[in-house]
Amino acid sequence: MTKQEFNDALLGFLDTSPTPFHATRNITQMLENAGFTRLYEELSWELEEGKRYYVVRNSSSVIAFTYGKRRDYVVIGAHTDSPNLKLKPNPVVKEHGVVKFAVEPYGGLLLNPWFDRDLSLAGRVHYLGSKNVIKEVLLDFEKPIAFIPSLAIHLDDKANKDRTINKQTDIAPIIQTGEEFDFQVFLKERMAKEGVEDIEEIYAHELSLYDTQKARYIGVKNDFLASARLDNLLSCYVGLLVMCSVAGDAPFMFVANDSEEVGSESVAGAAGSFFESVYKRICGSYEEFAKSVRLSTLVSCDNAHAIHPNFPQKHEPSHAPKINEGVVVKINANQRYASSSKTVARFLNVASGLGVKTQSFVTRSDMGCGSTIGPITATRLGIDTLDVGIPTWGMHSIREIAGVDDTYDLYRILLGYAHT
């Protein structure tokens, strides 16, 4: 696969994955096309040597793995969720001649970029179908149905000085004028377009707003990728392609967890039981599981902070990654990243063998450091872990920027683990 082919497909994956549910569906479809067999946690497993499998939990997290004789796994970890605005359970607000949605911020998102954008809605809905059966459907309205208008500068003379945003009152998206609006009818009409007709009652929803602007190349030389949800669907895509490329007898796993942006403590998050449960069932006994964990390595892939050319003072001078200058190894003395000299050495060995550049990131000592699934999984399982990522601008914005070279280089390095 060439760099151009790789990045073209990445753009398509980003555009068709507006929520973790859609991302997981796309991932599982690609796994199916690559010959993986689906397993279900609630059923017994009969694993066959040389075959490849995957498991889904909560429709938002997925684990894929090979089943061979070796148990010294390379595990690629990522997360399916991104910061966004989620609808509240009773979202309709009618006032001042318009209908608005009540929303709640999910994760640590930058709020300012959400103003004056063409927003759509996607997620999942649970409803009562015929024969008293509760069913689930994924929805994506696709077209712009909402926007959050900025307050005109004439009415806010501090807009360019010290503007703050109230999460309760300032970010309610407007969807129409007039007050004739029924949310149940609104959802049912869209569900009908998805072929759902036997709707007795809509019970609950998990719906999020997203920017309808497509992912694309930008820059005079197309150096950059611009998109929503680069953090962390970019890593999901890379890990998925590597997983689909390895043979059934190569000890590989791919873990894409939900809930990372809110601390990972959920049924589908890295702090939950999903990965550990699947891993133990693969090994068959606790003795084999314990041995496998100590033979294996987790490469946790999550975006890294590229040095911002307009704010260079926000970076530690000797550890300030540049876009398109290499994949970033993330290190923190206080274990906010789980990289150790042991895991870093192996990663650098693979990269140097391929002639691929790398960089390192350490946050300034006078600033806080974010974290990811690496330390959480390392703590829960006791697996040697490395935290790496693609240098990115605008992390947690509605539109983020990464480099076309770095994305492909991460793919090459992770694929290289299959041959070490």
Secondary structure, 3 states (H helix, E strand, C coil): CCHHHHHHHHHHHHHCCCCHHHHHHHHHHHHHHCCCEEECCCCCCCCCCCEEEEEEECCCEEEEEEECCCCCCEEEEEECCCCEEEEEEEEEEEECCEEEEEEEEECCCCCHHHCCCCEEEEEEEEEECHHHCEEEEEEECCCCCEECCCCCHHHCCCCCCCCCCCCCCCCCCEEEECCCCCHHHHHHHHHHHCCCCCCCEEEEEEEEEEECCCCEEECCCCCEEEECCHHHHHHHHHHHHHHHHCCCCCCEEEEEECCHHHCCCCCCCCCCCHHHHHHHHHHCCHHHHHHHHHHCEEEEECCEECCCCCCHHHCCHHHCCCCCCCEEEECCCCCCCCCCHHHHHHHHHHHHHHCCCEEEECCCCCCCCCCCHHHHHHHHHCCEEEEEECEEECCCCCCEEEEHHHHHHHHHHHHHHHHC
